[in-house]
Amino acid sequence: MLPDPELPTLLPRPPAISVAEYRQRRDALMAQLPDNAVVVIPGAGLMTRSRDSEFAFRQNSDFYYLTGICEPDALLVLLPGRVEGESVVFCQDRDPTMEAWTGRRLGAAGVVAEYGIDQAFENADRDERLPELLAGRELLYLPLDNGEAVAIAEDALAAAQAGLRRGRPPLKGWLDISPLLHAMRLIKSDAEIALLSHAALISAHAHRRAMQVARPGLSEFQLQAELEHEFVWQGASGPAYSTIVGSGANACVLHYIENSAPLCEDGLVLIDAGAEFELYAGDITRTFPVAGRFDDAQRALYQVVLDAQERAVSAIQPGVTLVDIHQGVVHDLTAGLIKLGLLEGEVQARIDDESYRRFYLHSTSHWLGLDVHDVGTYKLNEQTPRPLVAGMVLTVEPGLYIPSDDDIPDAYQGIGIRIEDNVVVTNDGHAVLTADVPKQIVEIEALMAKK
């Protein structure tokens, strides 16, 4: 009888965000609004995949941030100062037949009992109840990019105009809630950082697994399978975004997601993949040799990217801006390209004429949170970059992508390298959330040798 296979170690799960924290978020948002305002934020609905089947449901991030509710077709209404309760949710109707097919629904009582919402109604009552809630409110705040929310606002305006004859205050108009809400989401709480750390840890384990499995003869999709198996095994819902596994020249396609080619026997493979855990995203990129050892050209180019990435991470602290970080990366990559003979001249001259952009096409960082490219502005105004503060979480991901052009030395043609970590800003500096997956050349080669 064969022995049982050794199963991967299960990572201990962090605590869920508390009902009290969701209530604090709603209260903090309402505290920023003028008197007699109302907020309307729809949740996400189901999306048809093919005929009578749907894609896996994923809640709207703004709605989730304020409620923690993961059911489709819900609606949040915030009514500052309302005596009967300031938070109201409309939710799916309890329906024994549908629940037999698709699972338990919370219903109005469940929303109140399990999520601390002040009052809830089922969607069957929405046409009657929602106009009553909005009546007399003078300013309506909603996500202006949400068609359902805008339709609610238009109906509310029509009802308010009809109600003028009965002495109700007029609806003055509607405003975008997104700037206020997204500024809140930009600064993560301790509970959110714990979830982001866990998503990063799962992602790191998956990248390590891919490095140890990779070998000539496999295909990109087989590494994708290893990554996503680890995500789900560890309790993530799956990938936080479409997994990128680009071997050889495919790594030079920034958002390559076909993942259908054989692994290049003597080439590199770039993996950009992260797990989504409790809707929070991990986002890691690593590049490594399929056969387990870098050749001289790969090693030289990789070290340029690694040096730039490590200096950028080390620069993260309160008061620094993403512009500062990016400019440092551009300088380091440009200097490296000149040293390797891929650019000529002085570093500043090649920065000024943007020659480096032939090999480095993207920015260095983005915010990370409930969305992999998370919300929050990058500038305080048109001229002023936003300084980092404690609680922000960002990526650091420089890369070099060398085209297969005639003027490029053969040894460098078709090499794509990106190295990405997730970093939280702390009061006195930073912490790297993704340190569990190696990026030093000697560490990568050592891990891959343990197959």
Disulfide bonds with the S-S distance in Angstrom:
none
